[in-house]
Amino acid sequence: MELNIYAYKCKRCGELHYPYKTICKKCGENDHNEFDIVPLPKKGKLLTFTTLYTLPSDYEVVTLALGIVELENGIRITGQLDIKNPKIGMKVNGKVEVVRKDLYKKHLGMIFYKE
């Protein structure tokens, strides 16, 4: 089963929101029943990135690359990068995977790979 991250589409005007908003940023609708849940696309373009070198002790890696990706539908999302030499503007594919584990839980997030 493929895992997804979801956006919220306003039933009134069609505006996509990620992350969830209680009020549509375009038309001002504020009824939580006025949003459809839609999966985010997995392909996009890397807008910017950084590497973290000082991580909390519960991470199992020494460094962690993070990027902001503009998905095919225009939504921007932050995710981990599993790319040796990332370059701004490169095409990437995402996959929802475990990004961190703690004692009792696995945390899921988007990890992007070179297309």
N, C-alpha and C positions, 0 to 999 in steps of 0.2 A: 504494500500500500504506500503510495507516494504521499508525503506530508506537504502541507501548504501553509503559507502565511496569508492572511486574509485582509482585504480592504473592505470598506463599507460604502455602498453606492446609495446615494439619496434617491428615494423613489419619486420624489417631486421634481428634481431638476437633473438628476443623473451625475452629479458631482461625486468623484471618488475621494474617500478620506482614508488616510493611513498615517498614524494610528487612529483608532476610534475617536470620534468627536461626538459629544452629545447634541450639538447643534450644527447643522450644515453651514459650512463657511461661505457658501454661495447664496442660498435662498433663505437661510435663517430658520428652517424647520427644526423643531426641537423634540419631536416625539420619537422615542427610541424604536418604535415599530415602523418608522418611515425609512429604514435602511435595509438594503439587501446585502448579504454577505457574499463576496466574490473573491476567488483566489487571485493572488497577485501573480503576474507573469514571472518567469525565472530568468529571462534574458534581459540584458541591459548594457549600459555603457558606464565605465568607471569615471566618476567626476573628480574625485580626490581620494587620497589615502594617507595613512600614517602608520608607523610602527611603534607599539608600546614596548618599552624595555623593562619597566618596573611594575610587575604584576603582583596582585595579592598572592599569598602563599598557597591558596587552594587551586590555582591554575597549574596544570601539568606541563606547561611549556615555558620556555625562557623568554620568548618574544611573541607578540601577537600583532598581526597586520590587520587593520580595519580600513574599510573603504566606504564611501558614499557612492551608491550606484543609482543612476536614473534608469528605471525599468522601461520596457517598451510602451507602457501606457502613460508615462510621464511621472509616475509616483517615484519619489526618492526614498531609499532605504539604506540604513547602515548595516553592514554585515562584515563577517570575518573574510579575509582573503587567503586563499591557498594558491598563491601565484608567486613564483620565484622572483621575477622582476616586473612588478606591476608598472603600468604606464597610463597616465591620464588619457582618457579617450578610448582605451582598448575595450573590445567587446568581451563580456563575461556571461557565464551561465551560473545560476545559483541552484543550491540544493539545501533543503531543510535537514539539518543534522544536529547531533549533540554538539554544543559549543563549549559546555562546561559541565562538570560533575561536582556535586558536593556529597556529603555523607549520606543523604537520604534521597536525593533527587538528581535527575538529568535535565539540564536546561537546553532547550532547542532554540535554534536560530538559523539564519541564512549564512551559508558559506559559499563564496563565489570562487569559481575556477575560470581559467582562461578558456575562451571559446575556441 
